[in-house]
Amino acid sequence: MNSNLPLSGIRVVEFTHIVMGPACGLVLADLGAEVIKVEPAPDGDRTRRLVGTGAGMWACFNRNKKSFAADLKSSEGLAAVKKLLATADVVVENFRPGAMEKLGLGYEDVKRLRADLVYCSLKGFLSGPNEERPALDEVVQMNGGLAYMTGPQGRPLRAGASVNDIMGGMFGAIAILAALRERTRTGCGQHVRSALFENNLFLVGQHMLQYAVTGVAPSPMPNRTSAWAIYDVFDTADGDKVFIAVVSDAQWRSFCDAFGLSALAADTELATNNQRVLARERLFPLVAGELRARTRAEVVALCERARLPHGLIRKPWELFEDPHVRASDGLTDVTLADGRKVGTPKLPFEMGGRRFGARLDLPAAGGHTLALLAELGYEGGEAHRLMESGAVSGPSSVEAGKTDYNGPVHAYPRHASLHAPDGNRELDHLAATRDQ
């Protein structure tokens, strides 16, 4: 089914939760890798049950994955997972430093099962004094300068999306792909790492270098001196707003022509971009007044006619109905726990004109456990005994009817013993410490 996809034939075993690790696995899964998510038995990844700003995380980052649910404090559950790892090309994990080693699943342990394994750890920090520290996206935005640059002066503000988590996962995927390519030459696996803080450092690098080049500390984005005079949000006559950017002298001439600003176009003190930036205090009110006299539709139409960069001020939920998103097949459907199908964004690139969407729906917790056990050599009776003991588990009765795009997920009934309040669920404990 996946033989025509770039990563067909690559098996990934994923020990992840929340965003950073699942985002890494999602990239590999969408590109055709078989990604098997190891979840705590019996209830699965707690990301499934997050509320508030976490309510969409599971649905966004876990399509195209299989679920294998195991109790890693059970000797039999751990043994089954190790059998699975021996078949893997890649391992991805994003638990707190030392957690996988405590389970006997760190890189040095796992490479004994398969020497050419690529093992990716997604953490808060790379090697150095802080590498053992836990971290969150928001933590590194604060201590890495991004929150300072995002908010107004004196009011640091986190970015409005999980930028470090998602990009950190993406850089993890890039490192994995590079390591797999290197493996084809050397026959050797390796341990690769990606981290939130270093990702954040990469994001603010342009501001670090701005300071190095100019000797002047950059102001936060709301207070910045932009590199372009017309690069802002403007009010329109109908009470709406439009962002417009004029980033070249040719665009300046097009802008003036489109909006009938012949006097500004003829002003020799505004002929070049740098002149316009220096004259912004005089220029901006004139342009703002012209735009304020027109409706949003008029402004947008003129910008489109002149091929000027511009954007409406949109809310995320409006993008479900965005004409470009719909026409470009930018969303792929997944099924929520309540049975509703919703679109989730595809990977943001094309290869040979192809976009990559859902082949497998969101998995039920443990939805592929029995099939994977059979593949690993566990006969039916033994597999069912592991289910009975709680060493592994399948989906709950609520999830039993859930299907993926390859057909029904076969449920295994839960037993009272699986709900024991003193049950060992190491991954749930690890999850409580967040990604890093």
N, C-alpha and C positions, 0 to 999 in steps of 0.2 A: 504493500500500500504506500510505503514511504520511499520506495527505491529511487524515485526521481528527485528526491530532496537532497540538499547539499550534505547534511550530516547523517544520512541514512547509514545504518550499521554501527553507529556509535551508541553505546549504552551509558547512561548517566544515572548514578544513584545520588539522591539529593536528601540531605538532612538540613532542612531550612524552615524558616517561618517568617512571618511579617512581610517585609518587602525586599530587602537587599538580596538574600539568597534566592527567593522565588523568582525575582526579576532575572537573575543570572540563568536559572534553569529554564525560564520561559524562552529566552533567546535561543538556547540550544534546542528546546523542544519544538518551537515553531519552525526551526530550520531542518527538522527531520530526525533529531536524535530521539532515542527511546529514553525518556526521563522517568525514573521511578522514585516517587517521593516516599521516604520512610517516615511514617507517622506513629505517634504513641498509641498503643492499644489501650482501651477500645475506642476512645472518643475522637482521635485524630488531632491534627494541628489545631491549636486554640485560635489561630487566625480565622478559622471558619466561623467563630462565634464572637468576634469583636464587634463593638458598636461604635457610635460616634464617627469620628474621621476614619476609623478602621473598618467600617462596615463594607466597603467595596474592595478591600485589599485581596481577599481570597479570590473573588471572581475575576479580578483584573490580572492576576499573575500566575494562575495555576491551570490554565487550559493545556491540553496536549500532554498531560502527565498521567501516569498510573500511580495508584496508591497501594503501598504495602504497610500494613499496620502491625507493629510488634512491640512487646514489652522488653526493652533493652536491659532491664535488671533481671529478667528471666534468662537462665543459662540457655534454654532451648530457643527463646526468641532471639537472643544475641547470636547463637550459632546459625540460625536461619539467615539472619542479616549478613553474617560473614560469608556464608555460601553465596549470597546475592552479590556481595562486593567482589568476590573472586571472578565474577563474570563481567565486571564493569570496566569500561575504559576511563571513566571520569567519576570522581566524587566531588560533590559541592556541599560545603557546610558553612553555616553562619551563626553558630552558637558562641557563647562567651568563651574567652581564652581558657584553655585547659579542659573544657567540658568533654570534648571528643576523646582526649587522651585518658581522662578518668574512666571512660567507658571501654577503653582498649580499642578505640576506633580512630586514633590519631594517624597522621601520615606514616610514621615509622612502624606502627602496627599494621596498617592496611597494605603497605607496599610489600609486606611479606606474603600477602595473599596473591598479589599480582604485581610483579616488579615494574612493569611498564605503565602503571596507573598514573594518570594525571589527577592530582588532588588539589582542589581549590578551596582555600580558606578565606572567608569574607569577614573582616574584623573592623574594629574601630580605628586601629592604627597599624601601620606597617612596623617592621623591626626598628627598635629604638627604645628610649626610656619609657615611653608611654604604651608600649605594645600590650601590656597586660591590663590596661585600663578598659573598662566597659565604655561604650559610647552610643549615642543616638544621632540621627540626622540633625536634630535641633541642637544638640550639644556642640557638634563640630561646626555648625553654621555660626554659633555664637563665638566659640574660641578660635575659629578659622577666618574671621573677618567678613564672611558673607552676610550675616545679619546686620553688621554695621553698614555695609554698602547698600542693603535693601531698604532699611527704614529711614525715616527722616532723622536729621541731626539729633542725637541724644535719645533716640527711640529705636534701638536695634529691633529688627523684625525678621522672623524666619521667612524664607521663600514660601510661596503658596502651594508647593507640591514637594514630594519627598525626593528632592533633586539629588542628594548625595546617595541615598539608598538605591535609587534606580540607576544612576550613572555608575556607582560603585559596583553594582551587579553587572552592568554592561562591560565595564573594564575587566571584571572577573571573567566574563565570557570571552573577551578578546584575548586575555592571557591563556585561557584554556585552548582556544583555537591555535594560538601560536605554539603552545606546548605540544599539541597533537601533531602539528606540522613538523616540529622538531623531532618528535618521536619517529616519524617516518624515515628520518635520516639516521638517527642514532639508535633506535630501538629502546630508548630509555624513557621512563616517565619522570615526573618531577612534582615538587610542591610549588604551587603558585599562590599568590596572595593578592587581594585587593582590599582597600580600606577606605572608610568614610573620610577620615581626616585628610589623607593624601588626595582623595578625589576633590574635596573642598579646596585644598591648596591649589590644585590645578584650575579650578573654577575662578579663583580670585587672582590667578597669576597675572592677568592683564592689568589689574590695579596695582599689584606689587611693582610691575615693570613701568607703569605710568609714573609711580613715585621715583623709581630709579632713573628714569629718563629725564624727568622735569625737576626733581628735587622738591616738588610741591605735593603735599598729602592730598590724595583724591577725596572729594566730598562724597557723602552718601548719594545714591542715585537720585533721590528726590531733590537734592540740593546741588546736583552736579553742574559743572559747565560742560555742556555736551560738545562733542567734536563737530556737530552740525547745528546751524542756527535754527533750522526748522526740523525739529525732531521731538514732537510733543503731542499731547492730547489737547484738542481744541473743542470748544463748545460750538453747538450749532443753533440755528434759530428756533428749532422745535424742542429745545431742552435736552438734546442728546449730545453725544461726544464722538469724535473720530480722532484716531491717531494718524498723523501724517509725517512722513520723513522725506526730506530733500537732501540727498547725500552727495550730490555732484553739481558741478556748474551747469552741465547740460540739463539736469533735472530742475535746477533753479529757473532756467529759461523756460522750460516746459510748464513749470508751476505758474510762473507769472503770466504766460500766454493763456493758460487754461482759465485762470481766475481774473483775467483782465487787469493785471497789475503792471501796466506798461511803464508807469513812472518808476516803480521799483526796479524793473528790468533795465531801465536806462541809467540808473544811478551807478556811476563808476565806482563809488565807494562800497558797493555791494556786489561787485563783479565776481569775486572769488569766494570760495567757501570760508577761508580764514578771515577775510574781511567781514563777511556776514556774521561770523561767530563774535568778532570783536564789537560789531554794531548791534548785537542782539537786543540790547535794552531799548534801542530805538525801533528796531525792525519788528520785534515780536508783537507789540500792541497793534501795529498796522495790519499785520497778517491775521491776528486773532480777530480783529474787528471785521475784516472782510469775510472770514469764515463764519462768524457769528450771524451774519446777515443772510446766510443761506441755510436751507434745511439739510439734514443729514443725507437724505437721498440725493440732493443736488451736489453736495460736496463729494460724495462717493462716486457719482456719475462722472464728474469732472476729473477726479483722480484716476478713474479707470480709463477715461478717454486719453489722458496724458501719460498713462502707464507709470504713475507715481506710486511708491510704496505707501500703503494705507491700511488701516484695520479698524473694524468696529470693536467696541468694548463688549465682549461677549462673556457670558457665564458658562461654566463647564457643561451644565446639563443642556444648554441650548445646542451643543455640538452634535447631539444625537440626530438632529434634523438639519444640520448644516448641508447646503447643497453640494459643496465640494466633497465633503466626507462621504456623502451618500453616493455621488456619481463616481467617485474613485474607489468605491468598495473598501472604505477605510476601516470598517468595523467587522468583527466576526462574532457570531452568536455563541453565547454560553447559557446554560440553564441554571437558574438560581435554586436555592433550597426549596422555595415555595412553588417551583415548577415554571415560573416565568422565564421566557427567553429574552435576553438583553444583549445589545451589541457592546463589545469591548474593543478598544483600539488595537489594530494590528501593529506588527513591528514597522517602524517608520522608514522603510526603504524598499526598493524594488531590485530584483535580480533578473535580468533578461525580460523585464516587463512583468515578472511574477510578484505578487504579494503573498504573504504567508499567513494562513488563518487556522482556525480550529479543525483538527482532525479527530481529536478526542475531547469530549466535553469535560467539565470539571468533575474529578473523580469523587465518588463516595469514599468515605474513610475506610480503608482496607478493601476497596472494591476490586482490587486485582490480586489480593493476597493468595487466594486458592490457586489461581492460574499460575502465578509465579512460583508457588511452592511445588506444583506439579512439574514445572519446567526445571526446577532445581533438583528433582529426583525424589521428592517426598510423595509416597504413594497415598492414595485416597484416605485409607484408615489412619495413617500417621498424621497427615495434614489435619484431619478432623479432630484427632486427639490434641494436637497443638491448639486448635481453636477452643476445644473444651477447657484446656488448662489455662487459657488466657495468655499464653506465650505469644500468640498472634491473634488477630481478629479480622472479621469482615465487616461490611456495612450494617448499620442498624436497620430495624424493620422499617423505619421512616424512609431510609434511603434505598430500600431494597428494590424499588421499582425504577430507580434512576437509570438512565441509559446514557451511553456515550455514542459517538458516531460509528463505533465498530459493533454496536449491539448492546444487549442488556448486561448490566452489572449483576452478577450472581451473588445474592445475599447469603450469609450464614447467620442463623439466629443467635442472638446474644443469650448469655446465661447469667443467672444471678451472681455467680462467682466473679464475673467480669466487672461487676459494679461495686466490688468490695471497697469500702472507704479507705482501707489501708493498702490498696493496690499500688504497686511500684510503677510509676510512669515517669521515667527519667526525662524523656523529652518534654513533658509538660513542665517539669521542674526547670529544665533549661530554658524553656520558652518564657518563663516568668522573669528571666534575666535579660530579655530582649535579644536582638541579633548579636550584639558584641559584648 
